[in-house]
Amino acid sequence: MKNLIIILIFSFIFSNKSFANDIKLFYIEEMRIGESALLYFSKEEIENGRQPQQYPGSDRYIISNISQHKNFKKFAQIQINYLKNDDNYKMGGIIGSAPYDDIKECLKDKDITENNMDKALKDPVKESAKQDKHYDPTGNSITYITQYFLDNGFVQVTCDDWSEKLTKEQNLQDNLSVNLIGEDFGNFLRTEAY
């Protein structure tokens, strides 16, 4: 995982500090908000990755998951969110996820990523929280989340710590995620998706 964090650091530090609060300056696996997913994946890969369950409140944005792609260097899985009828698959949201065997390592790498985000952003505005995972009614699974508010979107850095029971029974693995969320997609998540 150390290589993942080193690459993430380079992904964030490149930003010009005078424009660092622009979501389009950040990328995951070279992908940026507002770009066509067709620059990185075939139409078949995007359509084959389409999740069976979409957002319950609206189908304006579509979720597609692509795992273990030959071009991935940093993450095991990428989730893209694009407008339903967009033939160019313009990405409004991008999530990169990497599995961890040890939540302490995940949290350590999350802290490193946050420290570098703090340095890359001009006057960072952020919130951090520890939340129970709603999927686990026992309350034994937790998400550690930090959200950075940008001029035209936001970035989330999270570590998911699944309970031992769910890890054994459902093969859920602890993971680090970096989420890039553009302004329109963020508004969709707040007002339509659920």
Steps between C-alpha positions, in 0.01 A plus 500: 500500500792737546525536120134598490553783745816624331310522173204669670737757645627584151141517376415773749825698521515586131221755547587866455417653837325799345248266331518203738137530608377391154375138493620463140864525610479175697500158342467131572684262266555803273120556474353841577149623569336620179697272270352225287546152648552385140851646521582220746253216441310348211123545482469126571713526816287788626169331420616162639598673826157655541370418849176303520378731777513868422403804709151442643372858467600580142668342202646826365851373587614144431753302708760283326770300684816386327732266689854378446535685168828458314565876517446535876820576688368642826162346572334159479162646402370820346139612514387760250173693502372647175176652372251240381459610138854627442658310209839642602477365857620830646604427860333698777645279774802270526582271792824303531515218758784283627466207744688476829561203728570725798280799588793663683694512171194641324463775760871578484483537121181707532686739733789529253256573217324765711827668593585528133152625413540768767826611337360492145182696571483874542342559842346151532148480635436151633296291741590165653273245664476142620169339397334163547449313172122484443540161330609346832211517754734390783693828482831311484597631155628856473592756235766763570431786262657835417333728250666797328268769367616655172369783286327262257471166678663307780752226575443226756769277651361203692602180675234233544554268797267200461423278799673162520160332466415675171852447371465124558136461397484738203865542405487876564851639518627816665585760236628847430297708255561835338187659352492789255152651479418777255250773580203366298549144622535625859169688465343183358620299802356756741164564332403212268692177551334392825 
